Amino acid sequence: MKQSLVVFPIFISLLVTLLVSLTNAQTQATMTINSFEKGGGGGGPSECDGQYHSDDTPIVALSTPWYNHGQRCFKSINIYYKDRSVQATVVDECDCSRGCDTDIVDASKAVWNALSVPKSEWGETKVTWSDA
């Protein structure tokens, strides 16, 4: 009985550590560029709120599995490119049933600028991301 009293707190501590590390895990992705403005080529208004958004705002659309039926709407994610990172808000879905790959973070120009991605790489580049 004494052993279980010692082992249980250690088990709980390890479980909490594991959950925290999984929460902050970075996911590999392909970042593409999108315009979220009306007439900007990004399609219709954003799925989360039915509105258009400024390309000067750090916002993203996530592939269908990551968008998770809107569960990530208005939540922030951290995007990492080389030695830089930026926080962006999820406002839209990159719909896989309409041709979007399953590993896409579709980002506004503000995200690309904040990450200082060279203009020669604008359009598509490899990044990682995590929930903020």
N, C-alpha and C positions, 0 to 999 in steps of 0.2 A: 504494500500500500504506500509506503514512504517513497518508493521508486517512482510510482505513478504521479505522486505529488510534485516530484522534481522534474520528471519528463514532460508533463503537461505544459507548464509555462514555457519550456524550451521549444516544444512543438508549436505552440501558439506564436511565439516570437519568430520562428522560422517561416511560418505561414504568412504572417504579416509582411515580413521582408520580401518574400516571393511575390506577393500581391502588389506591393509598391514597385518592385522592379518590373513586373509585367505591365503595370500602368504606364510607366515611363519608357517602355521599350520603343525603339525607333523602327519604323517600317520603311522598307525600300519602296521607291515610287518613281514614276516618270512625271516630271512637272511640265505641263503644257501652258500656253498662254491663252487667256480668254478675255474678251471684253464683256463686262456685265452691264454696260450702258445700253439704253434703247437705241437700236440701229447700229450697234457696235459689232455685230457679227456673231454674238454669243447665243443667238436664238432668242427665245422668249424671256419673260421675267423669271427671276429666281424662284426655285421650288419652295424655299422656306417661307417666303412672305409674299410672293406674287409681285414683287417690286423689282425695278432696275436699280443698279448701284453704280457709284462712281468708280472708274478704273484707278483713281487716286487713293482708294481705300484698300488696305490689305485684306482681301477676301478670296475665298476659293470655292470651287465645286469639287466634290469628292466622287470617285467611282461608286457605283451602286452598292457594292458590299460594304464599303467604308461609310457611305452616307447613311446606311442602316435604317431605311424607312423614315428618314428625318430625325433620327435620334441625335444626330450631331448638329442639327440646325442651331445656329447662333452660338455654338461652342467654339472655343479657340483651339487651334492646333499650333505646334511649333514646327517650322520647316527649316531643315538644315541643308546648307549647300557649302561644301568645302569648310572653311573656318568661320562661316557666318550663320546666323539664324534670325528668323523673324516670326512673329506671332501673327496669325491670320484667322479670320472668322469664317466659318462654314456657312454659306448662304444658298448653296445650290447642289444639285446632283449632276454628275456626269453619267448619264444614263447608258448602261451597258447594253440595254436592248435596242439602243439607237446607234451602236457602233463605238461607244467609248470602251477602251480597254479596262481591265479590272484593277490596274495599278496606277491610276491617274489622279494627280493633284492638279487641277485646272486653276491656274492662279491669275489674278489681276496684274496689270503692269506695276502696281505699287509693290507687290511682292517681289517681282523680278528686280526692280530698282533697289529695294531694301537689301536684297541679297547680293547686290553688285554683280549680277551675272553679266558677263561680257555680251554686248549686243550680238556678236557673232554666234552666240549660243541660244539667243532668244528663239522661242518656238517650242523647243523640247530639250530637257536636260535631266540628268539623274539627281535625285535628292533623297533624303530620308525625312520622315515626319513622325511626330508623336502627339498625343493629346496634351494640351497645356495644363 
